[in-house]
Structure formats: C-alpha cells, structure tokens
C-alpha cells in the first residue's frame, strides 16, 4: 500500500462520513419534525417505545440523534424516564438498518438485475436524479429529496473508494498482525469503542469495519469484539449531551450506557464461554459486509429482547447512579419552557415544532390573563388579581426565552415553511406580551378602585359591559386563530376591531357628557378613561396578531396597509361581519 492508496482511503473516509451526515440531514428535514412528535406522544408502553425508537432511527439513520433527542425530551419534562428506556432500546435496533444498506456493496453476480442492486451500479442514477432535484427544481421538498439521494450516493462512493484503497492491505503482514491483536476480545472491544466515540456514530464505524472486510484479513473473531465495542462507544454522544441537564435527563443517558454495557457483557460472557467448549469454526473465517450486518443486528435485537423485561431495573440503576430529585421550578417559570431545549437545535425542524407549542401556550396564557382581568369588574376577587399578575410575569418569561431560542433556530438551515413559521411567531409574540401588559393594567385599575371604593355610574357600567363582551370575543377569536393557524377565523378579527374602535369612541363621548352633567365622579372618570385606553389597545394588538396569521405565508407584516386594503376593496365578507358585530355590540 503506497501513499496514493492512503490518500484514497482518507478521501473515501471523508466522502463516507460526509455522505452519511448529508443523507441524515436530508432525512431529518424531510421528516420535518413529524417523527419526533410521534416519538414524543406515542410511548405509553415499553414495546411501543421500542418499535417507535427503531422506526425513527431507521428513518433518520442515527441512533445518536434519537438518544440525544430522548435526553432532551426527558430534560424538558415532556417524557418520563420510564418512556425513554424503550425508545433507547429501539434506537439500537433501528441503527442496524444502515449496516444492511452498506452491505449491498458486497453483492457479486453475473446477473444484470442482481448487479443493479449493487450501489456502484444504481448510485450514479440516484446522484443524477439528486442533482436535478437540487439544481433545477424550485420545490423545497424536492430539494430535500435531492439532498438525500446525493448524500446516499456520496456515502456509497466513499465506501467503495475506501474498500478499493484498503484492498492492498491484504498483502501487508503488519496489517494482518495488528488485526490479530484485536482477536483478543478486550482489545477488540476497546478499539471499537474508541473509534465510535471519536466519530460519534456507530453506523459510520460499522461501515468502516465493513470496508476493511474487503481485505479478507478481518475474521469474525476480530470483527465481533469490535462490533461489541462500537455499541458502547456510541453512548458517548448522549452522555455529552446530558452535561448540564436535569437529573432525569442524565439518567436517560446512563440508561443508554447501561443497556449497551450490560448487553455487551452478557453477550461476551455467554458467547466466549460456549466457544471455550464448542470452538466456533466460523470465528477464523473472513468476514464480509453482510456478515457484519448480521452480527450487528443479532446482537442489538437479542440485547433488546433479553433486557426489555428488565427496563425498570435499568431505570433503577440509572437512578442509583444519578441520585437526588430534580429541583422544582418556581411557579413563575412555566414548565413548557423546558421544550426549548438546546439539544433540539440539532434537528431544526423539530426545534421549530417545539417553538410552535410554546408560542401557542404563551397565547393561551395571555388570553387567560385578559379574561381574568375583565372578570374583576363583574366580581372582584383578590386571588384573581394575583393570578393576573403571575400570568403577566409568565408571559414576559415566555417572550424572553422564546425570543432568544427563535434567534438561535433562525440561524440554522430551515425550510421555507419553517422559516415563515419562525418569522410569524416573532411577529405575534410581541403583541401577546403587550396584551398581557394591558391585562395587568386593567387588573391594577380594578384593584385601585376596590381599595378606594370607587365605582362607575349605572349607564357607564352598562356600556362598559358591552365593551367587555366585545373585547372577550376578539381576544378569544385571536388566540384560537393563532393556535389553530386558522386564516378564516383570523379574518373575523379585523372587522370586530373596527367595531371596537367605534365602541371606544362612543364610550368616551358618552362618558364626557355624563361627567359634564355630574353623573360621574372625577375619581371614577380617571379610572374609566384609563380602562377604555387599555381595552382599545388590546383590540389593536389582537388585530396585529390576526393579520400576522393571515400574512404569515406571504412574509409580509404590515397590519395598517392590510386593514386599509380591506376597506378600500369593499370586501363583502368584511362588510357583512362588520355590520353583524356593530349590531351585536351596539352602545
């Protein structure tokens, strides 16, 4: 083997690792966070968790990504440790799919159709389709598919280049001597563990082992311990991701480690104990890609089958390793903010999905704060006033944490749809925060009036009740439209906002007349004016949110121009709704 073979091997390895990364990224983007959301929700039983973990890992081609995701789920509190155990086991099974795909490179046949199954035969076709999708089609989904096809092609060409480069090593005695060292089970395990820990991918390290098999110098006696070590080495990614996480998240990472360590220990003890008496003849046989895939699959499936009944034991062992309870968050820190986990940024599509969940919760809390603040004028209650104050602080916390997280998400490579979603949330969340501020102002007005025993005139209170009903209506429509991303419902907000503007104007005029006639007190007048101002501004922010929902797909957010265009166009639906609201909330 000369310097040029060495350079070819390095180049092949680089192509192989890059292709695997590119294909994984393309698969993750195509999934768009859907698989991860299924993973999050459908894990009620260990068996279901195993199946889902295997399925998701098989699709995104990375057990490390799945386990890191699980650590994030547990850390954020949206998944229990008991649910995580099954998924982690399933991830180990799902990762074996990659080794089977890579084993196709070893196909040899004179039959044309069988030869077409060999990656070097069909990858050029996939690469051509991929580059056409990527360069000549505008649809983003097609781009992602092109990325997957190109990634897979580069991966397989890299594998083929590596195999061709290392083939001459079969005639190098020193290489054979090194491999003989690894036939010692402990040394082989250590080698596989270190290699996998360094590249942080068991699929990639198994692929490298499969490439070395073409030399004919890698026996099953050498390969088996290395494969065992690779399963332990892949745990490093989850362990690193758990640094700084909550105790339960650390436990999830240790469950992954203990599953592989115990599974490997059991396999090695049983296998080599039997071998001491039986002396398996195949251990001295040269391994091939398909054989490596078989060993990899048999071990992971068998380990899952044996250890699944002891899932609670793994959970208990991890709990003994990481002692203590997670500190409870203060009530001012909403638990939903745990969804904004830094680990999810590795899969931007899923991170965006988490942002949507958090933004929806922020909208709901804002709506609750406003509705409770209005309740104080029909039935004053000190607990309600305190609840409004707490909700306002929580919404402020949402804006701060969500805004920071969205900036990080937006720096990632996002699909056009996800990019629009991020922009839409950034546009709307400021309006929700301002609505919560006005809710607090309204609540404080009610508290001051209660303390000073100030009230409004009977007529003033009647008008205020109509105003409050209209405002409850617009806030309810706005929150529901945002959460459901419902354009039709959002379209009903702007005409109601126009009616509220009229209500506000009339209420102010009527109040001034009552004040001039001495029917309202001066103290009550100050609070009344302040209340009307806050109510009117809440409606304005509702209008901004609703228009944001409607215009989100267009990446334009000019609420003033949009509202004016509706009026200028004489929109029939707008006019009809405006008339209905005007009649319903007539002063």
Order of alpha helices (4+ residues) and beta strands (2+ residues): alpha-alpha-alpha-alpha-alpha-alpha-alpha-alpha-alpha-alpha-alpha-alpha-alpha-alpha-alpha-alpha-alpha-alpha-alpha-alpha-alpha-alpha-alpha-alpha-alpha
